């Protein structure tokens, strides 16, 4: 199971061959974390990545946001963010 401070990106890849009904089931299981066990989903854990589109006019989506065509890359920065949470009444 991933944690906020594990120092890794967890990239979820859903191939075009995945049926829509299976994609809907994955989305419904996101909150519980059970989506990672769904057939048709590939999870890649890494410290850095570079995504290069296979063709022009590709559809790039990161965290639900549409991204321009082109190369996308990122690397993990140790202690790059701090999170604080208070008690919710």
Backbone as CSV, one residue per row, in Angstrom:
resi,resn,N_x,N_y,N_z,CA_x,CA_y,CA_z,C_x,C_y,C_z
1,UNK,0.840,-1.178,0.000,0.000,0.000,0.000,0.887,1.243,0.000
2,UNK,0.509,2.210,-0.789,1.300,3.434,-0.884,1.003,4.363,0.290
3,UNK,1.981,5.202,0.578,1.851,6.206,1.627,2.315,7.536,1.069
4,UNK,1.881,8.625,1.668,2.247,9.956,1.190,3.754,10.177,1.230
5,UNK,4.457,9.543,2.163,5.885,9.788,2.317,6.751,8.604,1.882
6,UNK,6.252,7.772,0.962,7.047,6.612,0.552,8.092,6.955,-0.514
7,UNK,8.101,8.200,-1.004,9.110,8.632,-1.965,8.915,8.078,-3.364
8,UNK,7.699,7.635,-3.679,7.439,7.023,-4.982,6.228,7.653,-5.663
9,UNK,6.285,7.682,-6.989,5.101,7.939,-7.796,4.433,6.590,-8.021
10,UNK,3.137,6.552,-8.036,2.407,5.327,-8.370,1.570,5.652,-9.596
11,UNK,2.059,5.209,-10.733,1.416,5.509,-12.010,0.424,4.405,-12.321
12,UNK,-0.823,4.796,-12.581,-1.872,3.842,-12.931,-2.099,3.907,-14.436
13,UNK,-1.938,2.774,-15.093,-2.082,2.703,-16.546,-3.295,1.846,-16.872
14,UNK,-4.228,2.430,-17.620,-5.391,1.693,-18.106,-5.278,1.668,-19.622
15,UNK,-5.149,0.503,-20.180,-4.988,0.346,-21.629,-6.322,0.554,-22.336
16,UNK,-6.246,0.918,-23.607,-7.450,1.137,-24.412,-8.292,-0.129,-24.528
17,UNK,-7.675,-1.291,-24.339,-8.410,-2.554,-24.458,-9.303,-2.843,-23.243
18,UNK,-9.215,-2.028,-22.200,-10.034,-2.219,-20.999,-11.475,-1.812,-21.300
19,UNK,-12.435,-2.718,-21.089,-13.839,-2.360,-21.338,-14.308,-1.237,-20.418
20,UNK,-15.242,-0.451,-20.901,-15.749,0.680,-20.106,-16.379,0.240,-18.798
21,UNK,-17.082,-0.882,-18.786,-17.716,-1.343,-17.552,-16.660,-1.658,-16.499
22,UNK,-15.485,-2.169,-16.920,-14.420,-2.467,-15.961,-13.792,-1.171,-15.447
23,UNK,-13.681,-0.176,-16.310,-13.161,1.126,-15.902,-14.080,1.764,-14.861
24,UNK,-15.386,1.648,-15.056,-16.347,2.186,-14.086,-16.187,1.483,-12.740
25,UNK,-15.990,0.171,-12.750,-15.774,-0.561,-11.494,-14.499,-0.080,-10.793
26,UNK,-13.448,0.175,-11.573,-12.202,0.696,-10.988,-12.446,2.031,-10.308
27,UNK,-13.150,2.923,-10.993,-13.409,4.248,-10.448,-14.221,4.175,-9.158
28,UNK,-15.162,3.253,-9.100,-15.975,3.096,-7.893,-15.162,2.567,-6.714
29,UNK,-14.046,1.925,-7.001,-13.217,1.347,-5.935,-12.031,2.233,-5.551
30,UNK,-11.925,3.413,-6.143,-10.802,4.306,-5.849,-10.719,4.689,-4.371
31,UNK,-11.837,5.047,-3.779,-11.829,5.542,-2.398,-11.324,4.488,-1.411
32,UNK,-11.681,3.231,-1.636,-11.271,2.159,-0.724,-9.864,1.646,-1.022
33,UNK,-9.331,1.976,-2.209,-8.006,1.486,-2.591,-8.024,0.130,-3.269
34,UNK,-9.196,-0.456,-3.417,-9.301,-1.778,-4.035,-9.137,-1.748,-5.547
35,UNK,-9.072,-0.555,-6.140,-8.917,-0.452,-7.589,-7.605,-1.062,-8.071
36,UNK,-6.588,-1.115,-7.206,-5.296,-1.644,-7.647,-5.343,-3.147,-7.918
37,UNK,-6.389,-3.808,-7.483,-6.532,-5.245,-7.725,-7.373,-5.546,-8.961
38,UNK,-7.853,-4.526,-9.634,-8.730,-4.724,-10.794,-7.941,-5.222,-12.003
39,UNK,-8.567,-6.124,-12.717,-7.986,-6.618,-13.955,-7.995,-5.488,-14.986
40,UNK,-6.917,-5.355,-15.743,-6.847,-4.318,-16.750,-6.125,-3.068,-16.279
41,UNK,-5.731,-3.027,-15.013,-5.020,-1.877,-14.462,-3.581,-2.281,-14.174
42,UNK,-2.656,-1.482,-14.630,-1.240,-1.729,-14.370,-0.730,-0.627,-13.450
43,UNK,-0.071,-0.994,-12.359,0.474,-0.030,-11.412,1.998,-0.060,-11.520
44,UNK,2.584,1.093,-11.780,4.032,1.200,-11.902,4.511,2.153,-10.817
45,UNK,5.391,1.692,-9.945,5.959,2.527,-8.886,7.359,2.935,-9.297
46,UNK,7.681,4.232,-9.142,8.988,4.726,-9.579,9.328,6.018,-8.846
47,UNK,10.590,6.413,-8.918,11.044,7.669,-8.320,11.076,8.799,-9.344
48,UNK,11.105,8.441,-10.623,11.090,9.423,-11.709,10.459,8.768,-12.926
49,UNK,9.895,9.587,-13.802,9.316,9.041,-15.024,9.381,10.060,-16.148
50,UNK,9.278,9.548,-17.357,9.214,10.369,-18.560,8.222,9.684,-19.491
51,UNK,7.155,10.396,-19.817,6.137,9.868,-20.722,6.271,10.560,-22.068
52,UNK,6.464,9.771,-23.098,6.584,10.303,-24.452,5.411,9.796,-25.270
53,UNK,4.614,10.686,-25.844,3.451,10.257,-26.626,3.867,9.427,-27.835
54,UNK,3.058,8.434,-28.168,3.337,7.576,-29.318,2.996,8.254,-30.634
55,UNK,2.110,9.246,-30.575,1.723,9.948,-31.799,1.300,11.374,-31.449
56,UNK,1.184,12.214,-32.467,0.684,13.568,-32.251,-0.808,13.486,-31.932
57,UNK,-1.324,14.510,-31.324,-2.730,14.570,-30.925,-3.095,13.483,-29.920
58,UNK,-2.149,13.101,-29.079,-2.453,12.101,-28.062,-3.232,12.760,-26.925
59,UNK,-3.910,11.960,-26.154,-4.706,12.450,-25.029,-3.928,12.157,-23.750
60,UNK,-3.456,13.192,-23.102,-2.702,13.045,-21.863,-3.539,13.548,-20.699
61,UNK,-3.620,12.745,-19.658,-4.433,13.063,-18.496,-3.605,12.740,-17.257
62,UNK,-3.369,13.754,-16.435,-2.639,13.539,-15.191,-3.519,13.991,-14.045
63,UNK,-3.852,13.058,-13.196,-4.668,13.357,-12.016,-5.995,14.010,-12.396
64,UNK,-6.560,13.564,-13.518,-7.849,14.082,-13.951,-7.770,15.366,-14.745
65,UNK,-6.577,15.905,-14.943,-6.412,17.160,-15.672,-5.858,16.885,-17.065
66,UNK,-6.469,17.484,-18.074,-5.989,17.366,-19.443,-4.683,18.140,-19.571
67,UNK,-3.670,17.513,-20.175,-2.348,18.096,-20.317,-2.026,18.234,-21.800
68,UNK,-1.294,19.276,-22.155,-0.917,19.499,-23.549,-0.138,18.310,-24.111
69,UNK,-0.171,18.171,-25.447,0.648,17.164,-26.109,2.110,17.412,-25.799
70,UNK,2.885,16.357,-25.811,4.321,16.493,-25.615,4.818,15.613,-24.492
71,UNK,6.102,15.705,-24.266,6.765,14.900,-23.247,6.394,15.416,-21.859
72,UNK,6.163,14.492,-20.942,5.864,14.820,-19.545,6.872,14.064,-18.699
73,UNK,7.552,14.774,-17.811,8.490,14.083,-16.936,8.475,14.714,-15.552
74,UNK,8.842,13.910,-14.568,8.874,14.384,-13.183,9.820,13.505,-12.382
75,UNK,10.304,14.042,-11.280,11.108,13.239,-10.359,10.707,13.598,-8.930
76,UNK,10.920,12.663,-8.044,10.549,12.828,-6.650,11.616,13.647,-5.940
77,UNK,11.177,14.610,-5.146,12.095,15.419,-4.352,11.966,14.988,-2.891
78,UNK,13.040,14.463,-2.303,12.968,14.052,-0.895,12.544,15.227,-0.010
79,UNK,11.592,14.986,0.848,11.049,15.999,1.759,10.561,17.234,1.012
80,UNK,9.999,17.031,-0.172,9.522,18.122,-1.017,8.224,18.746,-0.543
81,UNK,7.513,18.083,0.354,6.250,18.616,0.865,6.033,18.128,2.290
82,UNK,5.324,18.927,3.059,4.941,18.533,4.409,3.436,18.631,4.522
83,UNK,2.847,17.676,5.215,1.402,17.635,5.384,1.075,17.654,6.877
84,UNK,0.097,18.460,7.219,-0.349,18.552,8.604,-1.854,18.317,8.613
85,UNK,-2.314,17.602,9.604,-3.758,17.365,9.732,-4.146,17.566,11.187
86,UNK,-5.266,18.214,11.369,-5.768,18.430,12.711,-6.935,17.505,13.004
87,UNK,-7.362,17.512,14.191,-8.490,16.679,14.602,-9.785,17.297,14.075
88,UNK,-10.611,16.462,13.478,-11.903,16.920,12.956,-12.979,16.492,13.937
89,UNK,-13.748,17.455,14.416,-14.830,17.129,15.375,-16.131,16.953,14.662
